[in-house]
Amino acid sequence: MSSTREKAGSVISDALTWFRTTLGYLFLISGVINLLALTGAFYMLQIYDRALTSQSLETLAAISALVIVLYLFQGVLDITRSQILVRLGAKADHALAPIAHRVAIDMPRFGYGPTEASNRIRDVDTLRQFISGQGPVALLDMPWMPVYLAFIYFLHPWLAALVFAGALVLFALTLVTEVINRKLSTEIYKAGLTRNTLAESHVRNVEVLRAMGMGATLNQRFDAANREHLRLQMGTSNLSGTFAGLSKAIRMILQSAVLGLGAYFTIKGELSAGAIIAASVAAARALAPMDMVIGQWKGLVAARRAYRRLKETVAA
């Protein structure tokens, strides 16, 4: 059985061999984007600590022109990364859809229902939509968080410690979200499969069922299955919304805390006014991927389960 699963995994992996190479290039592009994202923090630092103190319009104009060029370059890279991800999603669909179609055709021979067989095609759609969306962007940006922490540490070690503590709290929220959503996603899939199977069976045998006078009973059965599916969906949505709201609140509190602690060190003469704003901007950028990952977690879990179902079905 293990060798069969390995063969199934290799069939899908072979279809996606180009995917890992492209992800490597995307990771490097994300690194450049995250370095350029420090432009705003450097701009604030230079404006407050150099242009305003020197009262030099030439300095202000030169810094502003450089910042505009850097922002434009960052925008071009952002657009490029987004377009590459869209094409990656399309290419993944092109590679996996024929496999999913062949599997869906054979699934009824192995005891699977028509509804579950058609879900394999939907699994490919789920993977494509996730790859083309913002989920991979957040995952590609997360490894570059130490760049922002290093920049904040350069301004003041205690500010970096504060941001690092906030990142740990958000990471703990992400783990809690993963544990809860993993269980709920399995239950939602089973409930949705039960509901859709009932609906398909009723439609396929509608003439016989009407002749037997079972219309009311069938409606009750479908209504019960639909209510269970809705209950689980609402629970997942409520949890996702709660964790997303918590992460946003923590991020806002942390930004204010960075400003407050920076003001304290400025009063003590350990920090400049420009460094306060620069630290706040860098802290917001450092925590943004965490916040985005929590917001996109539902899609990430759905894509992971879709990929796993494809491998398991090919093995079966």
C-alpha positions as a Python dict, from the first residue, in 0.01 Angstrom:
ca = {
    (1, 'M'): (0, 0, 0),
    (2, 'S'): (283, 240, 85),
    (3, 'S'): (452, 174, -250),
    (4, 'T'): (122, 241, -428),
    (5, 'R'): (84, 573, -249),
    (6, 'E'): (443, 662, -335),
    (7, 'K'): (371, 589, -702),
    (8, 'A'): (56, 801, -683),
    (9, 'G'): (249, 1083, -524),
    (10, 'S'): (518, 1056, -791),
    (11, 'V'): (258, 1078, -1069),
    (12, 'I'): (134, 1410, -934),
    (13, 'S'): (481, 1528, -834),
    (14, 'D'): (617, 1454, -1182),
    (15, 'A'): (336, 1663, -1329),
    (16, 'L'): (449, 1953, -1108),
    (17, 'T'): (830, 1922, -1138),
    (18, 'W'): (854, 2273, -1285),
    (19, 'F'): (663, 2412, -986),
    (20, 'R'): (952, 2393, -737),
    (21, 'T'): (1196, 2565, -973),
    (22, 'T'): (954, 2851, -1032),
    (23, 'L'): (894, 2884, -658),
    (24, 'G'): (1269, 2934, -613),
    (25, 'Y'): (1263, 3230, -851),
    (26, 'L'): (952, 3366, -680),
    (27, 'F'): (1128, 3340, -344),
    (28, 'L'): (1417, 3552, -474),
    (29, 'I'): (1176, 3807, -624),
    (30, 'S'): (996, 3821, -290),
    (31, 'G'): (1329, 3890, -119),
    (32, 'V'): (1391, 4192, -344),
    (33, 'I'): (1032, 4313, -289),
    (34, 'N'): (1072, 4289, 88),
    (35, 'L'): (1401, 4478, 77),
    (36, 'L'): (1235, 4750, -130),
    (37, 'A'): (946, 4756, 117),
    (38, 'L'): (1188, 4920, 363),
    (39, 'T'): (1190, 5224, 133),
    (40, 'G'): (913, 5393, 331),
    (41, 'A'): (1095, 5344, 660),
    (42, 'F'): (1423, 5479, 518),
    (43, 'Y'): (1234, 5773, 366),
    (44, 'M'): (1084, 5871, 702),
    (45, 'L'): (1424, 5835, 865),
    (46, 'Q'): (1592, 6062, 610),
    (47, 'I'): (1311, 6320, 603),
    (48, 'Y'): (1297, 6371, 979),
    (49, 'D'): (1667, 6332, 1059),
    (50, 'R'): (1829, 6489, 754),
    (51, 'A'): (1600, 6699, 533),
    (52, 'L'): (1415, 6876, 816),
    (53, 'T'): (1725, 6937, 1028),
    (54, 'S'): (1929, 7070, 734),
    (55, 'Q'): (1635, 7272, 590),
    (56, 'S'): (1763, 7170, 246),
    (57, 'L'): (1512, 7155, -39),
    (58, 'E'): (1772, 6990, -264),
    (59, 'T'): (1812, 6705, -16),
    (60, 'L'): (1434, 6665, 10),
    (61, 'A'): (1396, 6658, -371),
    (62, 'A'): (1679, 6406, -419),
    (63, 'I'): (1547, 6171, -150),
    (64, 'S'): (1191, 6196, -284),
    (65, 'A'): (1300, 6123, -641),
    (66, 'L'): (1496, 5817, -531),
    (67, 'V'): (1201, 5690, -327),
    (68, 'I'): (963, 5727, -624),
    (69, 'V'): (1198, 5522, -843),
    (70, 'L'): (1226, 5250, -578),
    (71, 'Y'): (849, 5238, -529),
    (72, 'L'): (794, 5205, -904),
    (73, 'F'): (1047, 4922, -919),
    (74, 'Q'): (874, 4749, -627),
    (75, 'G'): (539, 4788, -803),
    (76, 'V'): (676, 4629, -1120),
    (77, 'L'): (809, 4334, -920),
    (78, 'D'): (475, 4297, -736),
    (79, 'I'): (289, 4287, -1067),
    (80, 'T'): (541, 4039, -1208),
    (81, 'R'): (507, 3809, -908),
    (82, 'S'): (127, 3824, -925),
    (83, 'Q'): (125, 3740, -1297),
    (84, 'I'): (368, 3453, -1246),
    (85, 'L'): (140, 3307, -977),
    (86, 'V'): (-163, 3335, -1207),
    (87, 'R'): (30, 3148, -1478),
    (88, 'L'): (148, 2892, -1222),
    (89, 'G'): (-213, 2826, -1126),
    (90, 'A'): (-311, 2782, -1490),
    (91, 'K'): (-16, 2551, -1554),
    (92, 'A'): (-99, 2343, -1245),
    (93, 'D'): (-456, 2311, -1373),
    (94, 'H'): (-326, 2210, -1717),
    (95, 'A'): (-104, 1942, -1560),
    (96, 'L'): (-350, 1803, -1302),
    (97, 'A'): (-689, 1835, -1473),
    (98, 'P'): (-630, 1541, -1717),
    (99, 'I'): (-513, 1323, -1425),
    (100, 'A'): (-818, 1423, -1219),
    (101, 'H'): (-1047, 1354, -1515),
    (102, 'R'): (-906, 1005, -1572),
    (103, 'V'): (-936, 932, -1200),
    (104, 'A'): (-1295, 1066, -1185),
    (105, 'I'): (-1398, 838, -1472),
    (106, 'D'): (-1255, 530, -1295),
    (107, 'M'): (-1373, 615, -942),
    (108, 'P'): (-1727, 465, -973),
    (109, 'R'): (-1565, 127, -1060),
    (110, 'F'): (-1393, 133, -721),
    (111, 'G'): (-1702, 210, -515),
    (112, 'Y'): (-1692, 591, -514),
    (113, 'G'): (-2011, 786, -577),
    (114, 'P'): (-2054, 1016, -879),
    (115, 'T'): (-2057, 1323, -653),
    (116, 'E'): (-1722, 1235, -497),
    (117, 'A'): (-1580, 1161, -841),
    (118, 'S'): (-1681, 1503, -972),
    (119, 'N'): (-1519, 1659, -664),
    (120, 'R'): (-1175, 1563, -799),
    (121, 'I'): (-1220, 1818, -1077),
    (122, 'R'): (-1323, 2075, -816),
    (123, 'D'): (-1008, 1990, -620),
    (124, 'V'): (-801, 2101, -920),
    (125, 'D'): (-1001, 2426, -930),
    (126, 'T'): (-933, 2478, -559),
    (127, 'L'): (-559, 2434, -612),
    (128, 'R'): (-556, 2673, -908),
    (129, 'Q'): (-749, 2941, -721),
    (130, 'F'): (-518, 2920, -420),
    (131, 'I'): (-199, 2932, -627),
    (132, 'S'): (-329, 3233, -819),
    (133, 'G'): (-440, 3421, -506),
    (134, 'Q'): (-278, 3602, -214),
    (135, 'G'): (-203, 3292, -5),
    (136, 'P'): (131, 3213, -174),
    (137, 'V'): (227, 3583, -155),
    (138, 'A'): (191, 3574, 224),
    (139, 'L'): (386, 3247, 249),
    (140, 'L'): (666, 3384, 27),
    (141, 'D'): (690, 3703, 234),
    (142, 'M'): (699, 3533, 576),
    (143, 'P'): (1060, 3405, 558),
    (144, 'W'): (1179, 3764, 503),
    (145, 'M'): (1046, 3891, 837),
    (146, 'P'): (1399, 3880, 991),
    (147, 'V'): (1501, 4155, 744),
    (148, 'Y'): (1258, 4395, 911),
    (149, 'L'): (1352, 4277, 1258),
    (150, 'A'): (1719, 4343, 1177),
    (151, 'F'): (1633, 4693, 1055),
    (152, 'I'): (1435, 4766, 1374),
    (153, 'Y'): (1718, 4621, 1584),
    (154, 'F'): (1953, 4862, 1411),
    (155, 'L'): (1730, 5146, 1534),
    (156, 'H'): (1695, 5010, 1890),
    (157, 'P'): (1720, 4653, 2033),
    (158, 'W'): (1418, 4693, 2263),
    (159, 'L'): (1195, 4790, 1972),
    (160, 'A'): (1304, 4476, 1788),
    (161, 'A'): (1230, 4268, 2099),
    (162, 'L'): (879, 4417, 2116),
    (163, 'V'): (808, 4340, 1750),
    (164, 'F'): (951, 3989, 1789),
    (165, 'A'): (720, 3926, 2087),
    (166, 'G'): (423, 4042, 1878),
    (167, 'A'): (528, 3811, 1595),
    (168, 'L'): (537, 3517, 1839),
    (169, 'V'): (183, 3597, 1954),
    (170, 'L'): (61, 3607, 1594),
    (171, 'F'): (244, 3282, 1520),
    (172, 'A'): (67, 3119, 1817),
    (173, 'L'): (-266, 3242, 1676),
    (174, 'T'): (-174, 3085, 1343),
    (175, 'L'): (-104, 2749, 1509),
    (176, 'V'): (-436, 2759, 1697),
    (177, 'T'): (-613, 2841, 1371),
    (178, 'E'): (-443, 2543, 1204),
    (179, 'V'): (-540, 2296, 1479),
    (180, 'I'): (-906, 2402, 1484),
    (181, 'N'): (-951, 2439, 1108),
    (182, 'R'): (-789, 2102, 1033),
    (183, 'K'): (-1061, 1917, 1221),
    (184, 'L'): (-1344, 2138, 1097),
    (185, 'S'): (-1237, 2120, 732),
    (186, 'T'): (-1263, 1739, 737),
    (187, 'E'): (-1611, 1755, 889),
    (188, 'I'): (-1722, 2022, 639),
    (189, 'Y'): (-1604, 1813, 345),
    (190, 'K'): (-1789, 1505, 468),
    (191, 'A'): (-2106, 1705, 540),
    (192, 'G'): (-2092, 1870, 197),
    (193, 'L'): (-2036, 1534, 29),
    (194, 'T'): (-2335, 1383, 213),
    (195, 'R'): (-2559, 1675, 114),
    (196, 'N'): (-2453, 1669, -251),
    (197, 'T'): (-2486, 1292, -274),
    (198, 'L'): (-2840, 1311, -137),
    (199, 'A'): (-2933, 1585, -385),
    (200, 'E'): (-2786, 1394, -679),
    (201, 'S'): (-2958, 1070, -576),
    (202, 'H'): (-3294, 1246, -542),
    (203, 'V'): (-3264, 1410, -883),
    (204, 'R'): (-3155, 1089, -1053),
    (205, 'N'): (-3443, 885, -907),
    (206, 'V'): (-3707, 1157, -895),
    (207, 'E'): (-3977, 966, -1090),
    (208, 'V'): (-3955, 654, -873),
    (209, 'L'): (-3944, 855, -550),
    (210, 'R'): (-4249, 1061, -647),
    (211, 'A'): (-4442, 747, -734),
    (212, 'M'): (-4359, 610, -386),
    (213, 'G'): (-4480, 933, -222),
    (214, 'M'): (-4145, 998, -49),
    (215, 'G'): (-4116, 1367, -143),
    (216, 'A'): (-4168, 1505, 210),
    (217, 'T'): (-3932, 1250, 369),
    (218, 'L'): (-3659, 1323, 117),
    (219, 'N'): (-3693, 1698, 173),
    (220, 'Q'): (-3651, 1643, 546),
    (221, 'R'): (-3342, 1430, 492),
    (222, 'F'): (-3187, 1688, 261),
    (223, 'D'): (-3281, 1974, 495),
    (224, 'A'): (-3112, 1798, 789),
    (225, 'A'): (-2794, 1737, 586),
    (226, 'N'): (-2795, 2096, 459),
    (227, 'R'): (-2842, 2237, 811),
    (228, 'E'): (-2545, 2036, 937),
    (229, 'H'): (-2330, 2159, 648),
    (230, 'L'): (-2436, 2521, 713),
    (231, 'R'): (-2366, 2484, 1086),
    (232, 'L'): (-2011, 2368, 1020),
    (233, 'Q'): (-1955, 2637, 755),
    (234, 'M'): (-2077, 2910, 992),
    (235, 'G'): (-1854, 2777, 1268),
    (236, 'T'): (-1548, 2786, 1044),
    (237, 'S'): (-1631, 3134, 915),
    (238, 'N'): (-1687, 3263, 1268),
    (239, 'L'): (-1355, 3120, 1384),
    (240, 'S'): (-1168, 3259, 1084),
    (241, 'G'): (-1327, 3601, 1135),
    (242, 'T'): (-1249, 3595, 1506),
    (243, 'F'): (-883, 3506, 1458),
    (244, 'A'): (-848, 3758, 1173),
    (245, 'G'): (-997, 4030, 1396),
    (246, 'L'): (-770, 3933, 1685),
    (247, 'S'): (-460, 3940, 1468),
    (248, 'K'): (-555, 4281, 1329),
    (249, 'A'): (-616, 4419, 1680),
    (250, 'I'): (-283, 4280, 1803),
    (251, 'R'): (-104, 4431, 1505),
    (252, 'M'): (-259, 4774, 1568),
    (253, 'I'): (-176, 4757, 1940),
    (254, 'L'): (178, 4658, 1857),
    (255, 'Q'): (222, 4949, 1615),
    (256, 'S'): (103, 5191, 1884),
    (257, 'A'): (329, 5022, 2136),
    (258, 'V'): (626, 5069, 1901),
    (259, 'L'): (541, 5440, 1873),
    (260, 'G'): (502, 5473, 2250),
    (261, 'L'): (825, 5289, 2332),
    (262, 'G'): (1006, 5484, 2060),
    (263, 'A'): (882, 5810, 2209),
    (264, 'Y'): (1012, 5699, 2549),
    (265, 'F'): (1360, 5633, 2410),
    (266, 'T'): (1347, 5962, 2217),
    (267, 'I'): (1272, 6151, 2539),
    (268, 'K'): (1568, 5975, 2698),
    (269, 'G'): (1784, 6079, 2402),
    (270, 'E'): (1845, 5725, 2274),
    (271, 'L'): (1641, 5757, 1954),
    (272, 'S'): (1565, 6021, 1693),
    (273, 'A'): (1217, 6136, 1591),
    (274, 'G'): (1259, 5991, 1242),
    (275, 'A'): (1354, 5653, 1387),
    (276, 'I'): (1018, 5633, 1568),
    (277, 'I'): (822, 5659, 1243),
    (278, 'A'): (1065, 5432, 1059),
    (279, 'A'): (1034, 5165, 1328),
    (280, 'S'): (654, 5184, 1318),
    (281, 'V'): (647, 5146, 937),
    (282, 'A'): (894, 4855, 947),
    (283, 'A'): (699, 4684, 1229),
    (284, 'A'): (375, 4705, 1029),
    (285, 'R'): (547, 4557, 724),
    (286, 'A'): (709, 4281, 931),
    (287, 'L'): (377, 4163, 1075),
    (288, 'A'): (169, 4204, 758),
    (289, 'P'): (254, 3854, 619),
    (290, 'M'): (144, 3693, 947),
    (291, 'D'): (-183, 3883, 934),
    (292, 'M'): (-233, 3786, 570),
    (293, 'V'): (-157, 3418, 637),
    (294, 'I'): (-425, 3407, 909),
    (295, 'G'): (-671, 3572, 670),
    (296, 'Q'): (-585, 3324, 392),
    (297, 'W'): (-567, 3018, 617),
    (298, 'K'): (-906, 2881, 509),
    (299, 'G'): (-792, 2876, 146),
    (300, 'L'): (-458, 2722, 242),
    (301, 'V'): (-626, 2438, 431),
    (302, 'A'): (-869, 2380, 142),
    (303, 'A'): (-584, 2366, -112),
    (304, 'R'): (-381, 2129, 104),
    (305, 'R'): (-675, 1895, 148),
    (306, 'A'): (-753, 1907, -224),
    (307, 'Y'): (-395, 1807, -308),
    (308, 'R'): (-405, 1527, -50),
    (309, 'R'): (-738, 1395, -182),
    (310, 'L'): (-600, 1388, -536),
    (311, 'K'): (-299, 1182, -424),
    (312, 'E'): (-510, 943, -215),
    (313, 'T'): (-761, 893, -497),
    (314, 'V'): (-489, 823, -754),
    (315, 'A'): (-342, 567, -512),
    (316, 'A'): (-685, 399, -468),
}
